[in-house]
């Protein structure tokens, strides 16, 4: 067995990989060494602790492994995370966005309790109990102009939610990363028909779809859209 070697991702800021290009493993540097969030593997490599990032539990990890063209990460990113759940993906973003803020919106009371517990020592995460369908309802808790909206919610009007929140919070030329689960929108129609309808909602609202990436091998019936706010 070859020795594990962790190296920088060729494009994305503070993302790390190991293994051959056709079978990559993904990592982030652990912001809180010794601390796990979801039973992920911790690896010490050359004196730095990394957290393995599971693409089967994080659609953002799945997106990254599908090699998007857009470069959407930085250390100063201010992010609005819609559907933060118990903290899996948002904690990896926290490792990366050391000098920015991530506002994690979650509706389920059980999940928000877990999110608070899992991220209480991560000062760049602000958990907010809120309903993503009503972006004005949590406006008093958001103090920064938003560079990136990341959305992963199991709702029937996913594109509409993205537009509502973007219109309220996202700066001009900001990006939306939108994970679309077709079965949450319509359990009868074919997935491709659902994706087409959701894309049309975004385009009709004057948003440009930069990329549409299939992540079915990691999450069934999912695509991820990278979308730019033009106005």
C-alpha positions as CSV (number, residue, x, y, z in Angstrom):
1,X,0.0,0.0,0.0
2,X,1.4,3.4,-1.0
3,X,1.9,6.1,1.7
4,X,-0.8,8.7,1.9
5,X,0.2,12.1,0.5
6,X,-2.0,15.0,0.8
7,X,-1.7,17.9,-1.7
8,X,-3.4,21.1,-2.6
9,X,-6.4,21.0,-4.9
10,X,-5.2,22.4,-8.2
11,X,-7.8,25.2,-8.3
12,X,-9.9,25.6,-5.2
13,X,-8.7,27.5,-2.2
14,X,-7.8,25.5,1.0
15,X,-9.2,22.3,-0.5
16,X,-6.9,19.3,-0.4
17,X,-6.8,15.9,-2.1
18,X,-5.0,12.6,-2.1
19,X,-4.9,9.7,-4.4
20,X,-4.9,9.4,-8.3
21,X,-7.0,11.9,-10.3
22,X,-9.6,9.2,-11.1
23,X,-10.1,8.3,-7.5
24,X,-9.5,11.4,-5.4
25,X,-10.1,11.7,-1.7
26,X,-11.0,15.2,-0.4
27,X,-9.9,17.0,2.8
28,X,-10.0,20.4,4.5
29,X,-7.5,21.6,7.2
30,X,-9.1,21.2,10.6
31,X,-9.8,24.6,12.0
32,X,-10.3,23.0,15.5
33,X,-7.6,20.2,15.7
34,X,-8.7,17.1,17.5
35,X,-12.4,17.9,17.0
36,X,-14.7,15.8,14.7
37,X,-18.1,16.9,13.5
38,X,-19.6,13.7,11.9
39,X,-17.2,10.8,12.6
40,X,-15.0,11.9,9.8
41,X,-11.5,10.6,9.6
42,X,-8.7,12.9,11.0
43,X,-5.3,12.6,9.4
44,X,-2.0,14.1,10.5
45,X,0.1,14.9,7.6
46,X,3.4,16.8,8.0
47,X,2.3,18.2,11.3
48,X,-1.1,19.5,10.0
49,X,-4.4,17.9,10.8
50,X,-6.9,17.3,8.0
51,X,-10.5,16.2,8.0
52,X,-11.6,13.8,5.3
53,X,-14.6,15.2,3.4
54,X,-17.1,12.6,2.5
55,X,-18.9,13.2,-0.9
56,X,-21.6,10.8,0.1
57,X,-22.6,13.0,3.0
58,X,-21.8,16.4,1.5
59,X,-23.1,17.6,-1.8
60,X,-20.5,20.3,-1.9
61,X,-17.8,17.7,-1.7
62,X,-19.5,15.7,-4.5
63,X,-19.6,18.9,-6.6
64,X,-15.9,19.5,-6.0
65,X,-15.0,15.9,-7.0
66,X,-16.9,16.5,-10.3
67,X,-14.4,19.2,-11.1
68,X,-16.4,22.4,-11.6
69,X,-14.9,25.2,-13.7
70,X,-16.0,27.9,-11.3
71,X,-13.6,29.0,-8.5
72,X,-16.0,29.9,-5.7
73,X,-13.9,29.6,-2.4
74,X,-11.8,32.1,-0.6
75,X,-10.7,32.8,3.0
76,X,-12.8,36.0,3.2
77,X,-16.0,34.6,1.8
78,X,-19.3,35.7,3.5
79,X,-21.7,32.8,2.9
80,X,-25.4,32.3,3.5
81,X,-26.0,28.6,3.9
82,X,-29.6,27.5,3.4
83,X,-30.4,24.2,5.0
84,X,-27.3,23.8,7.2
85,X,-28.7,20.7,9.0
86,X,-26.5,19.3,11.7
87,X,-23.2,20.7,10.4
88,X,-21.4,18.3,8.0
89,X,-20.8,20.5,5.0
90,X,-20.9,23.9,6.8
91,X,-18.0,22.7,9.1
92,X,-15.8,22.0,6.1
93,X,-16.6,25.5,4.8
94,X,-15.7,26.8,8.2
95,X,-12.2,25.2,7.8
96,X,-11.8,27.1,4.5
97,X,-13.4,30.4,5.2
98,X,-11.2,31.4,8.1
99,X,-11.7,35.2,7.8
100,X,-15.3,35.2,6.6
101,X,-18.7,34.4,8.1
102,X,-21.1,31.6,7.3
103,X,-24.7,32.2,8.3
104,X,-26.3,28.7,8.7
105,X,-30.1,28.8,8.3
106,X,-31.9,25.7,9.6
107,X,-35.6,25.1,10.2
108,X,-35.7,21.9,12.1
109,X,-35.3,22.4,15.9
110,X,-33.5,19.1,16.4
111,X,-31.0,19.9,13.6
112,X,-30.3,23.4,14.8
113,X,-29.5,22.1,18.3
114,X,-27.1,19.6,16.7
115,X,-25.6,22.4,14.5
116,X,-25.0,24.6,17.6
117,X,-23.5,21.7,19.5
118,X,-21.3,20.6,16.6
119,X,-20.0,24.1,15.7
120,X,-20.0,26.0,19.0
121,X,-16.2,26.4,18.9
122,X,-16.2,27.6,15.3
123,X,-16.4,31.3,15.6
124,X,-17.0,31.9,11.8
125,X,-20.4,30.0,11.9
126,X,-23.6,31.7,13.0
127,X,-26.4,29.2,13.4
128,X,-29.9,30.7,12.8
129,X,-33.2,29.0,13.3
130,X,-35.3,30.2,10.4
131,X,-37.5,29.3,7.4
132,X,-35.6,29.7,4.1
133,X,-38.9,30.5,2.4
134,X,-39.1,33.8,4.2
135,X,-35.7,35.5,3.9
136,X,-36.7,38.7,5.6
137,X,-37.5,36.8,8.8
138,X,-33.8,36.3,9.6
139,X,-32.5,39.7,8.3
140,X,-31.8,41.0,11.8
141,X,-29.2,38.2,12.3
142,X,-27.2,38.9,9.1
143,X,-24.6,41.7,9.2
144,X,-22.6,41.2,6.0
145,X,-23.1,41.5,2.3
146,X,-23.3,37.9,1.0
147,X,-20.8,36.7,-1.6
148,X,-22.1,33.1,-1.9
149,X,-25.4,31.4,-1.2
150,X,-25.1,27.7,-0.8
151,X,-28.5,25.9,-0.7
152,X,-29.4,22.3,0.1
153,X,-33.0,22.1,1.1
154,X,-35.7,19.4,0.5
155,X,-38.4,21.8,-0.6
156,X,-40.7,21.7,-3.6
157,X,-39.8,25.3,-4.7
158,X,-36.0,25.1,-4.6
159,X,-35.2,27.6,-7.4
160,X,-37.8,30.0,-6.1
161,X,-36.2,29.9,-2.6
162,X,-32.8,30.6,-4.1
163,X,-34.1,33.6,-6.0
164,X,-35.9,35.0,-3.0
165,X,-32.8,34.8,-0.8
166,X,-30.5,36.0,-3.5
167,X,-32.7,39.1,-4.2
168,X,-32.6,39.9,-0.5
169,X,-29.0,39.2,0.4
170,X,-26.6,38.4,-2.5
171,X,-24.3,41.1,-3.8
172,X,-24.1,41.8,-7.5
173,X,-21.9,39.2,-9.3
174,X,-22.3,36.9,-6.3
175,X,-22.8,33.2,-6.8
176,X,-25.4,30.7,-5.8
177,X,-24.6,27.0,-5.5
178,X,-27.9,25.2,-5.6
179,X,-28.3,21.5,-5.0
180,X,-31.5,20.4,-6.6
181,X,-33.2,17.1,-5.5
182,X,-35.8,16.3,-8.1
183,X,-37.8,13.9,-5.8
184,X,-38.4,16.7,-3.3
185,X,-39.9,18.8,-6.0
186,X,-42.0,16.2,-7.9
187,X,-42.0,12.5,-7.2
188,X,-43.8,11.7,-10.4
189,X,-42.2,13.7,-13.2
190,X,-38.9,12.6,-14.8
191,X,-35.8,14.2,-13.2
192,X,-34.7,15.9,-16.4
193,X,-38.0,17.6,-16.7
194,X,-37.8,18.9,-13.2
195,X,-34.3,20.2,-13.6
196,X,-35.4,22.0,-16.8
197,X,-38.2,23.7,-15.0
198,X,-36.0,24.8,-12.1
199,X,-33.4,26.2,-14.5
200,X,-36.1,28.2,-16.3
201,X,-37.3,29.8,-13.0
202,X,-33.7,31.0,-12.4
203,X,-33.2,32.3,-16.0
204,X,-36.6,34.0,-16.0
205,X,-35.5,35.9,-12.9
206,X,-32.4,37.1,-14.7
207,X,-29.9,34.7,-13.2
208,X,-27.2,33.1,-15.4
209,X,-26.6,29.4,-15.0
210,X,-22.8,29.0,-15.2
211,X,-22.7,25.3,-14.7
212,X,-25.0,22.3,-14.2
213,X,-23.3,19.3,-12.7
214,X,-24.7,15.8,-12.2
215,X,-23.8,14.3,-8.8
216,X,-26.0,11.2,-9.1
217,X,-23.1,8.8,-8.3
218,X,-22.9,10.4,-4.8
219,X,-26.5,11.6,-4.3
220,X,-29.3,10.0,-6.3
221,X,-31.6,12.3,-8.3
222,X,-29.4,15.4,-7.6
223,X,-27.8,18.0,-9.8
224,X,-25.9,21.1,-8.6
225,X,-26.2,24.4,-10.3
226,X,-23.7,27.2,-10.1
227,X,-25.6,30.4,-10.7
228,X,-24.5,34.1,-11.1
229,X,-26.5,37.1,-10.0
230,X,-26.2,39.6,-12.9
231,X,-28.1,42.6,-11.5
